[in-house]
């Protein structure tokens, strides 16, 4: 085969005829590219220069756990933490009255009201985040339309400069982003595709995401946050009440409630360290478990002490 075709270099590729292994896009070593012949982006890989011929995306790290969505983790942590500490502190305080029936009634009333309140709070907080994003989006979009190229280049460089991007590259990025947003891109653009990606590309989206550190809050996020916070509070709050359903003497039930809640707080703290990435070793898991236990124990002790203090006043 000739090395040149119509004045351009031709790169031979092997054809995979194995039906059990479907063909993949051709990949060449970075060092094997001829001068002046740009390789397609998906073909750029140095797997041939690495032992075993493993592609970079197939390399495994020492820690391969998949972390959950930070927003969901935040809501779960807030819901369960409040559920384990607030009702537990309340039941600990009511235990000084001596009857488990009063503790159960007061605890359930607080648990239902607290779960509803947490759900509504999560919904309203997410709604406020969405409204804030929409306001900034309109504001920045209008500013992009009326600002000159120099001002936009300065804003983009202010974002990219600290991470090592030079002014020339920042100017090229600004030009490309502004062309996409303002309709200055060359070639035909499918109308449906343009409408689909209109809010996700361009200079406004770039300034929002990397300048303001914001991302759009979808509508489902409002309901997901409300449900996660409410259910987390409900599940966490029912745990301290369990001993009071079976033991009539509140002071005795309080001991079992402390043990049960303490164990759950320790387990919850360790799980929280796992899903948030804070637990990289045994010390990280222990730190997360003990810190959660200390926060819950301090809240319960404060509530119990206040009730005993007022109960002792004549």
N, C-alpha and C positions, 0 to 999 in steps of 0.2 A: 504494500500500500504506500502510496506516495505520501511524504511528510507534509506536502503543501497541496491545498485544493483551492483554486481560484485566488491564489495569493495569500491564503490564510493557513495557519497551522492546523492540522487535524490530529486529534488525540485518539488513538485506538482504545477501544473498550472491549472487555470480555462479556459475552452474553451467557447468562445463567440459564441453562436448559433443564435444571433440576426442578421437577414439578412439586416436590415436597417443600422446597425452599423458594418462595416467590422472589423474583428479582428486586433488587434495591437500586436506588440511584447510584450512578458511578461515583466513586470516591478516589481521589488521587492524593498522594503525599504533597505537602506544601513545597518540599524541596524539588519535586519532580516537574514542576511547572516550567515550561519554556519561557524565556524572557519575551515580554510583549504579548503573551497569550493569557488573558485573564480567565481564571477558572470561575465557573458558576458558584454562587454562594453556598448552595447545599453540598457542593463537592469539595469544599475546603476542609480538610481534616488531616491531621498528622498521625493517623492510626498506623500507617506503614512504618513510621519511625519510632513507634512505641512497642515495647516487648509484648508479645501476644496479639498485636494488631487490634487492640481494643479502642473503640472510639471514646472521645472525651465524655460524651453524655452517658456512656455505659460504665464509667468508672464509679466505684462505690466508696463512700466515706465511712469512717468508723461509726458514725451515728446516723442511721438511716430512718429514724422515726419520722412520721408524718404529723406535723402539728395541725391543730384545728384552726379554723378561722378566728383571728384575734378578737373580732367583735362578739362572736358566739362565746368564746372562752371568757371574755370580760363579763358578759351577762350571766353566764353560769356561775362564775366565781362570786359576783355580787349577790345573786339570788341565794345561792347555797350558804354563803358566808353570813348574810343577814338572817337567813332562816335558821341557821344553827346557833347564832349568838343571841338575837333579840328575843325569840320565844323562850330560849333556855334561860336567859337572864330574867325574863318575866316570871317563868315558873319557879325559878329559884327564889325570887322575891316573894311570890305568893305562898311558897312552902312554909314560910314563917307563920301563916295563919293556921296550920295544923291539919287541914282537911284536903284530901286529894280531889274531892269533887269540885271545890272552888277553883283549884288549880287547873283542872281540866276545862271547866267552863270558861275561865278567863283566858286560858291558853288557846282554845279553839276560836274564841271570838277574836283574839288578836291575830291569830294565824290567818283566818279568812280575810279580815280587813287588811292585814299586811300584804297578803298575796295580791289582792285586787289593787291596792295602792302601788305596789311594785310594778305590776303589769301596766297600769295607766302611766306611771312615771317613765317606764321604758318606751312606751309608745310616743308620749309627748316629747321625750328627749330626742328620739330618732327623727320625729317630725321637725323639731327645731333644727337639727343638723341638716335635714334636706332643704328646709326653707333658707337656711344660711347659705348653703351651696348654690341654690338657684339664684339668690340675690347676687352673690359674687360672680356667678357665671354671666349674668346679664351685664353687670358692671364692667367686668374685664372684657367681654365681647365688644361692648360699645367703645371702650378705650382702645382696643386693637384696631377697630375700624377708623378711628379718627387720629391715631398717632402716626408719626412718620416712621420711616424705616430705622433711622438712627436711634430713636427712643426704644423701639422694640428690640433692636440689637443689644442695647445696653442692658435691658431687663433680662434677656436670655443669657447674656454673658455673666451677669450677676449670679445666675443660677448655676451655669456650667463652669464658670471660671474657677470657683473653689475646689472643684473635683478634677482640675487639670486640663480643661479644654481651652485651647488658645482662641484669640479673638477672631481669627480668620474662619476657623471651624464654626464658632458660634454665629458668625454672620451667615454662613452657608445654611446652618440649621434654621435660623430665623427666616431666611428667604424661602426655604422649602415649606416650613410650617405655615407661613403667611400665604404662600401660593395655594396650598391645600384649602385653607379656610376661606380665602377671598376669591376662590374660583379662578386663580391664575395658572393652574396646572395645564400643561400641554397635553393634547390628545383628547379623544372623546371620553367622556365619563358617563357611565350608566346612571340614570336618574335614580333608580331604586337603590343602587349601591351607595350613591351619594347621600341619599336621605338616611340610609341605615347607619352610615358611619359619620354623619355630620357632627354629632355631639361628642364623638370620641376621638377625633383627630383635629389637628390644627393648632394654632398658636394659643387660642383660649384654653383648650384642654391641657396643653403643656404648662401654661402658667398656673392653672388651677392645681394640677397634680404635683408639679415639682416646685412651683413658687410658693403656693399657699399650703401645700401638703394636704389637699382635700380630694376626695373622690365622691362621685355621685352616690347618694343613698337611694337604693331602689325601694319601691313601695312595699314589697314583701318584707323588707328589713324592719319596717315599723311593727308589723304583726308578729314577726319572728322574735323581735326583742321583747315585746310585751309578753308573749307566751313563755319565752325562756326565763325571764325574770320572775314571772308569777309562779310557774311550776317549780323553779329552783327554790324559791322561798317556801312554797307549800311543802315540798319534799323534805327540805332541810328542817323546817319548823316542826314537823310531826314527830321527828326522832326524839327530842327531849321529853315529849309528852307520853311516850309509850309506857314507861314504868308506872305512871299515875293511873293508867287504865286498869292495872292489875293489883296495885297496892293501895290500900285505903289510907294509911298513915303517910302524910305528905313528907315528913322528915325522913322516913325510911325510903320512900320513893325518890327523894332528892338524891340520896347517895347513889342509887342505881342509875338515875338520870345523869348524874355527873360522870359516872364511869362510862356509860354508853355514849354520851355526847363527846367525852374526851377521846374515846377510841375513834369515833367517826370524824372528829376534827383532825386527828392525826392522819387518818387515812386520806381524808379530803385534802389536807395540806400536801401530802406526798403526791397525790394524783395531780393536783394543781401544778406542782413543780414539774411533773412529767409533761403535761400537755402544753405548758407555756415555754418549755425549754430551759427552765431555771435549774432543773435537776440533772446536771451532767455527771454527777458522781454520787456516792453515798452521802457525803456531807451536804450536797445540795438538797437531796430528798429529806434528810433529817432537819435541815434548816427550815425548809418549807413547812414540814409537819409541825415542828415545835413553835414556829412563829404563829401559825394558825391557831394552835392550841392556846397559846398565851393570850392572843386577842380575845378569843371566846371566853376563856376563863376570867380574864380581867373584867369583861362586861358583866358576866354573871355575878362575880364577887361584888362589884359595885352596886348592882341592883339589889342583891340580897342584903348588903350592908345598909343601904338607904332605908329599906323596908323595916329592918330590925331597929334602926335608929329612931324612926318615927313611931314605931310600935311601942318603944320603951318610954316615950314621952308621956307624962301624966295628962 
